[in-house]
Amino acid sequence: MNFKSQNLLKSEFGIDENVIKIANTVEKEIEEILREIDSIKEYNQLKVIKAMQDHHLSDSHFSGTTGYGYDDRGRDVLDAVYASVFKAEDALVRHQIVSGTQALALCLYGVLRPGDELLAATGKPYDTLEEVIGLRGEGGGSLKEFGVSYRQVDLNSSGDVDFDAILQGVNDKTKLVYIQRSRGYSWRPCIKLNDIAKIVELVKGKKKDVVVLVDNCYGEFVEEKEPTEVGADLAAGSLIKNPGGGLAPTGGYIVGKECYVRKAAYRLTSPGLGKKVGSTLGQSRLMFQGLFLAPHVVSESLKGAVFCAALMQRLGFETSPLPAEKRGDIIQAIKFYNPDSLIAFCQGIQKGSPVDAFVTPQPWDMPGYDSPVIMAAGAFIQGASIELSADAPIKPPYTAYMQGGLVFEHVKLGILIAVQMMMEKGIVKI
């Protein structure tokens, strides 16, 4: 960073000169990794622009509809653009989908029927899907209550996909194989596209009509392809993560084979209506423009994650992924091994935010989780984890999960303030 920026960090943000020196050293060390991220960004950016051009995107598509939303051209073109970007037959992109969890639930309820079996191929799914499946909670209309059985194949002892166990796990009842691409709240590698392609090949080789669904949250535009390009039948995610580019105010998407996207749309609206209704209420422009910015914003998040991994590793903390490790999502995990260090890091990230920097986050009992959770998120859009955030369940081994960052400079600032706070509390010595 330049001399003026360093002075500003010291005078206005109270960052110790030694912290700045380490940050400069780390940034120099990761220059080649950042260039590789830019190369992927360029490819994905061109892909998005071409999709918008091919579908003749016009400012006439940005005006919204009300009521039923019949003949909403903006809505239809947005679906078509997403389908092209993800190389899928069809897409369902709606601001009425409030989260990635809902997008995934629409897929599960759309495809699965009583007597079917859901097989999770990458271990236990993310916490918020547990009540959807029926692993906990009662009376909410879970898949279990509707007669859908569930089994899971855990990752092997190294945290990698257990391909042999997945192949053995597919049986006559298996209707849908679920892959969680991102690590969630777990110390494991994300699932790369090569592994997703191999899972698809294995399970379809054993049972041709099995449906493969990928939870793509945090993974969009991290690699040069998407799960639907390597054989997945469905992929789903949230617009306040990667594909919304920091502009989409809410929403979710589903992409994949037309027959399965249609079934998911029936669950969102009703059979017979599906994708034909749903007013856009003036949200289309932000969803288009957010998608346009998404490859760039994701690259900024990735650069911040690499910087975090390199700096925290230099300070003696375990990080996953490692700085030079190939990435399949934007999440950076750091093990602290005690709650005080974990909380101080998250509070530092909050203090570096443009929004609610004056707020001090504390652990709380968040719905859908089995332990108190601390969440640092000074975001322009509530809960938008494409913006810089850090959250963690308060339980051993006290691991923080940092993700997002609309601009690299903000991620660096948040991490430097977090390290400064940890130094002042005597947690790290520099």
HUSUL-V201022 format. One record per residue. N is the residue number from 1. SS is DSSP state (~ for helix, > for strand, _ for the rest). OMEGA is omega as a letter, one per 30 degrees, with the letter a starting at -180 (* if undefined). BURIAL is I if it has 9 or more other C-alpha atoms within 8 Angstrom, else O. Layout:
n:N ss:SS omega:OMEGA burial:BURIAL
n:N ss:SS omega:OMEGA burial:BURIAL
This chain:
n:1 ss:_ omega:a burial:O
n:2 ss:_ omega:a burial:O
n:3 ss:~ omega:a burial:O
n:4 ss:~ omega:l burial:O
n:5 ss:~ omega:l burial:O
n:6 ss:~ omega:l burial:I
n:7 ss:~ omega:l burial:O
n:8 ss:~ omega:l burial:I
n:9 ss:~ omega:a burial:I
n:10 ss:~ omega:a burial:I
n:11 ss:~ omega:a burial:O
n:12 ss:~ omega:a burial:O
n:13 ss:~ omega:l burial:O
n:14 ss:_ omega:a burial:O
n:15 ss:_ omega:a burial:I
n:16 ss:_ omega:a burial:O
n:17 ss:~ omega:l burial:O
n:18 ss:~ omega:l burial:O
n:19 ss:~ omega:l burial:I
n:20 ss:~ omega:l burial:I
n:21 ss:~ omega:l burial:O
n:22 ss:~ omega:l burial:I
n:23 ss:~ omega:l burial:I
n:24 ss:~ omega:l burial:I
n:25 ss:~ omega:a burial:O
n:26 ss:~ omega:a burial:I
n:27 ss:~ omega:l burial:I
n:28 ss:~ omega:a burial:O
n:29 ss:~ omega:a burial:O
n:30 ss:_ omega:a burial:I
n:31 ss:~ omega:a burial:O
n:32 ss:~ omega:l burial:O
n:33 ss:~ omega:l burial:O
n:34 ss:~ omega:l burial:I
n:35 ss:~ omega:l burial:O
n:36 ss:~ omega:l burial:O
n:37 ss:~ omega:l burial:I
n:38 ss:~ omega:l burial:I
n:39 ss:~ omega:l burial:O
n:40 ss:~ omega:l burial:I
n:41 ss:~ omega:a burial:I
n:42 ss:~ omega:l burial:I
n:43 ss:~ omega:a burial:I
n:44 ss:~ omega:l burial:I
n:45 ss:~ omega:l burial:I
n:46 ss:~ omega:l burial:O
n:47 ss:~ omega:a burial:I
n:48 ss:~ omega:l burial:I
n:49 ss:~ omega:a burial:I
n:50 ss:~ omega:l burial:O
n:51 ss:~ omega:l burial:I
n:52 ss:~ omega:l burial:I
n:53 ss:~ omega:a burial:O
n:54 ss:~ omega:a burial:O
n:55 ss:_ omega:l burial:I
n:56 ss:_ omega:l burial:O
n:57 ss:_ omega:a burial:I
n:58 ss:_ omega:l burial:O
n:59 ss:~ omega:l burial:O
n:60 ss:~ omega:l burial:O
n:61 ss:~ omega:a burial:I
n:62 ss:~ omega:l burial:I
n:63 ss:_ omega:a burial:I
n:64 ss:_ omega:l burial:I
n:65 ss:_ omega:l burial:I
n:66 ss:_ omega:l burial:O
n:67 ss:_ omega:a burial:O
n:68 ss:_ omega:a burial:O
n:69 ss:_ omega:l burial:I
n:70 ss:_ omega:l burial:I
n:71 ss:_ omega:l burial:O
n:72 ss:_ omega:a burial:I
n:73 ss:~ omega:l burial:O
n:74 ss:~ omega:l burial:I
n:75 ss:~ omega:a burial:I
n:76 ss:~ omega:l burial:O
n:77 ss:~ omega:l burial:I
n:78 ss:~ omega:l burial:I
n:79 ss:~ omega:a burial:I
n:80 ss:~ omega:l burial:I
n:81 ss:~ omega:l burial:I
n:82 ss:~ omega:l burial:I
n:83 ss:~ omega:l burial:I
n:84 ss:~ omega:a burial:I
n:85 ss:~ omega:a burial:I
n:86 ss:_ omega:a burial:I
n:87 ss:_ omega:a burial:O
n:88 ss:_ omega:l burial:I
n:89 ss:_ omega:a burial:I
n:90 ss:> omega:l burial:I
n:91 ss:> omega:l burial:I
n:92 ss:> omega:a burial:I
n:93 ss:> omega:a burial:I
n:94 ss:> omega:l burial:I
n:95 ss:_ omega:l burial:I
n:96 ss:_ omega:l burial:O
n:97 ss:_ omega:a burial:I
n:98 ss:_ omega:a burial:I
n:99 ss:_ omega:l burial:I
n:100 ss:~ omega:l burial:I
n:101 ss:~ omega:l burial:I
n:102 ss:~ omega:l burial:I
n:103 ss:~ omega:l burial:I
n:104 ss:~ omega:l burial:I
n:105 ss:~ omega:l burial:I
n:106 ss:~ omega:l burial:I
n:107 ss:~ omega:a burial:I
n:108 ss:~ omega:a burial:I
n:109 ss:~ omega:l burial:I
n:110 ss:~ omega:a burial:I
n:111 ss:~ omega:a burial:I
n:112 ss:_ omega:l burial:I
n:113 ss:_ omega:l burial:I
n:114 ss:_ omega:a burial:O
n:115 ss:_ omega:l burial:O
n:116 ss:_ omega:l burial:I
n:117 ss:> omega:l burial:I
n:118 ss:> omega:l burial:I
n:119 ss:> omega:l burial:I
n:120 ss:> omega:a burial:I
n:121 ss:_ omega:a burial:I
n:122 ss:_ omega:l burial:I
n:123 ss:_ omega:a burial:I
n:124 ss:_ omega:l burial:O
n:125 ss:_ omega:l burial:I
n:126 ss:_ omega:a burial:I
n:127 ss:~ omega:a burial:O
n:128 ss:~ omega:l burial:I
n:129 ss:~ omega:a burial:I
n:130 ss:~ omega:l burial:I
n:131 ss:~ omega:l burial:I
n:132 ss:~ omega:a burial:I
n:133 ss:~ omega:a burial:I
n:134 ss:_ omega:l burial:I
n:135 ss:_ omega:l burial:O
n:136 ss:_ omega:a burial:O
n:137 ss:_ omega:l burial:O
n:138 ss:_ omega:l burial:O
n:139 ss:_ omega:a burial:O
n:140 ss:_ omega:a burial:O
n:141 ss:_ omega:a burial:I
n:142 ss:_ omega:l burial:I
n:143 ss:_ omega:l burial:I
n:144 ss:~ omega:l burial:I
n:145 ss:~ omega:l burial:I
n:146 ss:~ omega:l burial:I
n:147 ss:_ omega:l burial:I
n:148 ss:_ omega:a burial:I
n:149 ss:> omega:a burial:I
n:150 ss:> omega:l burial:I
n:151 ss:> omega:l burial:O
n:152 ss:> omega:l burial:I
n:153 ss:_ omega:a burial:I
n:154 ss:_ omega:l burial:I
n:155 ss:_ omega:a burial:I
n:156 ss:_ omega:a burial:O
n:157 ss:_ omega:l burial:O
n:158 ss:_ omega:a burial:O
n:159 ss:_ omega:a burial:O
n:160 ss:_ omega:l burial:I
n:161 ss:_ omega:l burial:I
n:162 ss:_ omega:a burial:I
n:163 ss:~ omega:a burial:O
n:164 ss:~ omega:a burial:O
n:165 ss:~ omega:l burial:O
n:166 ss:~ omega:l burial:I
n:167 ss:~ omega:l burial:I
n:168 ss:~ omega:a burial:O
n:169 ss:~ omega:l burial:O
n:170 ss:_ omega:l burial:I
n:171 ss:_ omega:a burial:O
n:172 ss:_ omega:a burial:O
n:173 ss:_ omega:a burial:O
n:174 ss:> omega:l burial:I
n:175 ss:> omega:a burial:I
n:176 ss:> omega:l burial:I
n:177 ss:> omega:a burial:I
n:178 ss:> omega:l burial:I
n:179 ss:> omega:l burial:I
n:180 ss:> omega:a burial:I
n:181 ss:_ omega:a burial:I
n:182 ss:_ omega:a burial:I
n:183 ss:_ omega:a burial:I
n:184 ss:_ omega:l burial:O
n:185 ss:_ omega:l burial:O
n:186 ss:_ omega:a burial:O
n:187 ss:_ omega:l burial:O
n:188 ss:_ omega:l burial:O
n:189 ss:_ omega:l burial:I
n:190 ss:_ omega:a burial:I
n:191 ss:_ omega:a burial:I
n:192 ss:_ omega:a burial:I
n:193 ss:~ omega:l burial:I
n:194 ss:~ omega:l burial:O
n:195 ss:~ omega:l burial:I
n:196 ss:~ omega:l burial:I
n:197 ss:~ omega:a burial:I
n:198 ss:~ omega:l burial:O
n:199 ss:~ omega:l burial:I
n:200 ss:~ omega:a burial:I
n:201 ss:~ omega:a burial:I
n:202 ss:~ omega:a burial:I
n:203 ss:~ omega:l burial:I
n:204 ss:~ omega:l burial:I
n:205 ss:~ omega:l burial:O
n:206 ss:~ omega:a burial:O
n:207 ss:_ omega:a burial:I
n:208 ss:_ omega:a burial:O
n:209 ss:_ omega:l burial:O
n:210 ss:_ omega:a burial:I
n:211 ss:> omega:l burial:I
n:212 ss:> omega:l burial:I
n:213 ss:> omega:l burial:I
n:214 ss:> omega:l burial:I
n:215 ss:> omega:a burial:I
n:216 ss:_ omega:a burial:I
n:217 ss:_ omega:l burial:I
n:218 ss:_ omega:a burial:I
n:219 ss:_ omega:a burial:I
n:220 ss:_ omega:l burial:I
n:221 ss:_ omega:l burial:I
n:222 ss:_ omega:l burial:I
n:223 ss:_ omega:a burial:I
n:224 ss:_ omega:l burial:O
n:225 ss:_ omega:l burial:I
n:226 ss:_ omega:a burial:I
n:227 ss:~ omega:l burial:I
n:228 ss:~ omega:l burial:I
n:229 ss:~ omega:a burial:I
n:230 ss:_ omega:l burial:I
n:231 ss:_ omega:l burial:I
n:232 ss:_ omega:l burial:I
n:233 ss:_ omega:a burial:I
n:234 ss:> omega:l burial:I
n:235 ss:> omega:a burial:I
n:236 ss:> omega:l burial:I
n:237 ss:> omega:a burial:I
n:238 ss:> omega:l burial:I
n:239 ss:_ omega:l burial:I
n:240 ss:_ omega:l burial:I
n:241 ss:_ omega:a burial:I
n:242 ss:~ omega:a burial:I
n:243 ss:~ omega:l burial:I
n:244 ss:~ omega:l burial:I
n:245 ss:_ omega:a burial:I
n:246 ss:_ omega:a burial:I
n:247 ss:_ omega:l burial:I
n:248 ss:_ omega:a burial:I
n:249 ss:_ omega:l burial:I
n:250 ss:_ omega:l burial:I
n:251 ss:_ omega:l burial:I
n:252 ss:> omega:a burial:I
n:253 ss:> omega:l burial:I
n:254 ss:> omega:l burial:I
n:255 ss:> omega:l burial:I
n:256 ss:> omega:l burial:I
n:257 ss:_ omega:a burial:I
n:258 ss:~ omega:a burial:I
n:259 ss:~ omega:a burial:O
n:260 ss:~ omega:l burial:I
n:261 ss:~ omega:l burial:I
n:262 ss:~ omega:l burial:I
n:263 ss:~ omega:l burial:I
n:264 ss:~ omega:l burial:I
n:265 ss:~ omega:l burial:I
n:266 ss:~ omega:l burial:I
n:267 ss:~ omega:l burial:I
n:268 ss:~ omega:l burial:I
n:269 ss:_ omega:l burial:I
n:270 ss:_ omega:l burial:I
n:271 ss:_ omega:a burial:O
n:272 ss:_ omega:l burial:O
n:273 ss:_ omega:l burial:I
n:274 ss:~ omega:a burial:I
n:275 ss:~ omega:a burial:I
n:276 ss:~ omega:a burial:O
n:277 ss:_ omega:l burial:I
n:278 ss:_ omega:a burial:I
n:279 ss:_ omega:a burial:I
n:280 ss:_ omega:l burial:I
n:281 ss:_ omega:l burial:O
n:282 ss:_ omega:a burial:I
n:283 ss:_ omega:a burial:I
n:284 ss:~ omega:a burial:I
n:285 ss:~ omega:a burial:I
n:286 ss:~ omega:l burial:I
n:287 ss:~ omega:l burial:I
n:288 ss:~ omega:a burial:I
n:289 ss:~ omega:l burial:I
n:290 ss:~ omega:l burial:I
n:291 ss:~ omega:l burial:I
n:292 ss:~ omega:a burial:I
n:293 ss:~ omega:a burial:I
n:294 ss:~ omega:a burial:I
n:295 ss:~ omega:l burial:I
n:296 ss:~ omega:a burial:I
n:297 ss:~ omega:l burial:I
n:298 ss:~ omega:l burial:I
n:299 ss:~ omega:l burial:I
n:300 ss:~ omega:l burial:I
n:301 ss:~ omega:a burial:I
n:302 ss:~ omega:l burial:I
n:303 ss:~ omega:l burial:I
n:304 ss:~ omega:l burial:I
n:305 ss:~ omega:l burial:I
n:306 ss:~ omega:l burial:I
n:307 ss:~ omega:l burial:I
n:308 ss:~ omega:a burial:I
n:309 ss:~ omega:a burial:I
n:310 ss:~ omega:a burial:I
n:311 ss:~ omega:a burial:I
n:312 ss:~ omega:l burial:I
n:313 ss:~ omega:l burial:I
n:314 ss:~ omega:l burial:O
n:315 ss:_ omega:l burial:O
n:316 ss:_ omega:a burial:O
n:317 ss:_ omega:l burial:I
n:318 ss:> omega:l burial:I
n:319 ss:> omega:l burial:I
n:320 ss:> omega:g burial:I
n:321 ss:_ omega:l burial:I
n:322 ss:_ omega:a burial:I
n:323 ss:_ omega:a burial:I
n:324 ss:_ omega:a burial:O
n:325 ss:_ omega:l burial:O
n:326 ss:_ omega:a burial:O
n:327 ss:_ omega:l burial:I
n:328 ss:_ omega:l burial:I
n:329 ss:_ omega:a burial:I
n:330 ss:_ omega:a burial:I
n:331 ss:_ omega:l burial:I
n:332 ss:> omega:a burial:I
n:333 ss:> omega:l burial:I
n:334 ss:> omega:l burial:I
n:335 ss:> omega:a burial:I
n:336 ss:_ omega:l burial:I
n:337 ss:_ omega:l burial:I
n:338 ss:_ omega:a burial:I
n:339 ss:~ omega:a burial:I
n:340 ss:~ omega:l burial:O
n:341 ss:~ omega:l burial:I
n:342 ss:~ omega:a burial:I
n:343 ss:~ omega:l burial:I
n:344 ss:~ omega:l burial:I
n:345 ss:~ omega:a burial:I
n:346 ss:~ omega:l burial:I
n:347 ss:~ omega:l burial:I
n:348 ss:~ omega:l burial:I
n:349 ss:~ omega:l burial:I
n:350 ss:~ omega:a burial:I
n:351 ss:~ omega:l burial:I
n:352 ss:_ omega:a burial:I
n:353 ss:_ omega:l burial:I
n:354 ss:_ omega:a burial:O
n:355 ss:_ omega:l burial:O
n:356 ss:_ omega:l burial:I
n:357 ss:_ omega:a burial:I
n:358 ss:_ omega:a burial:O
n:359 ss:_ omega:l burial:O
n:360 ss:_ omega:a burial:O
n:361 ss:_ omega:l burial:I
n:362 ss:_ omega:l burial:O
n:363 ss:_ omega:l burial:I
n:364 ss:> omega:a burial:O
n:365 ss:_ omega:a burial:O
n:366 ss:_ omega:l burial:O
n:367 ss:_ omega:l burial:O
n:368 ss:_ omega:a burial:O
n:369 ss:_ omega:a burial:I
n:370 ss:_ omega:l burial:O
n:371 ss:_ omega:l burial:I
n:372 ss:_ omega:a burial:I
n:373 ss:> omega:l burial:I
n:374 ss:> omega:a burial:I
n:375 ss:> omega:l burial:I
n:376 ss:> omega:a burial:I
n:377 ss:_ omega:l burial:I
n:378 ss:_ omega:a burial:I
n:379 ss:_ omega:l burial:I
n:380 ss:_ omega:l burial:O
n:381 ss:_ omega:a burial:O
n:382 ss:_ omega:l burial:O
n:383 ss:_ omega:a burial:O
n:384 ss:_ omega:a burial:I
n:385 ss:_ omega:l burial:I
n:386 ss:_ omega:l burial:I
n:387 ss:_ omega:a burial:I
n:388 ss:_ omega:l burial:I
n:389 ss:> omega:l burial:I
n:390 ss:> omega:a burial:I
n:391 ss:> omega:a burial:I
n:392 ss:> omega:l burial:I
n:393 ss:> omega:a burial:I
n:394 ss:_ omega:l burial:I
n:395 ss:_ omega:a burial:O
n:396 ss:_ omega:g burial:O
n:397 ss:_ omega:l burial:O
n:398 ss:_ omega:a burial:I
n:399 ss:> omega:l burial:I
n:400 ss:> omega:l burial:I
n:401 ss:> omega:a burial:I
n:402 ss:> omega:l burial:I
n:403 ss:> omega:l burial:I
n:404 ss:_ omega:a burial:I
n:405 ss:_ omega:a burial:I
n:406 ss:_ omega:l burial:I
n:407 ss:_ omega:a burial:I
n:408 ss:~ omega:a burial:I
n:409 ss:~ omega:l burial:O
n:410 ss:~ omega:l burial:I
n:411 ss:~ omega:l burial:I
n:412 ss:~ omega:a burial:I
n:413 ss:~ omega:a burial:I
n:414 ss:~ omega:a burial:I
n:415 ss:~ omega:l burial:I
n:416 ss:~ omega:l burial:I
n:417 ss:~ omega:l burial:I
n:418 ss:~ omega:l burial:I
n:419 ss:~ omega:l burial:I
n:420 ss:~ omega:l burial:I
n:421 ss:~ omega:l burial:I
n:422 ss:~ omega:l burial:I
n:423 ss:~ omega:a burial:I
n:424 ss:~ omega:l burial:O
n:425 ss:_ omega:l burial:O
n:426 ss:_ omega:a burial:O
n:427 ss:_ omega:l burial:O
n:428 ss:_ omega:l burial:I
n:429 ss:_ omega:a burial:O
n:430 ss:_ omega:* burial:O
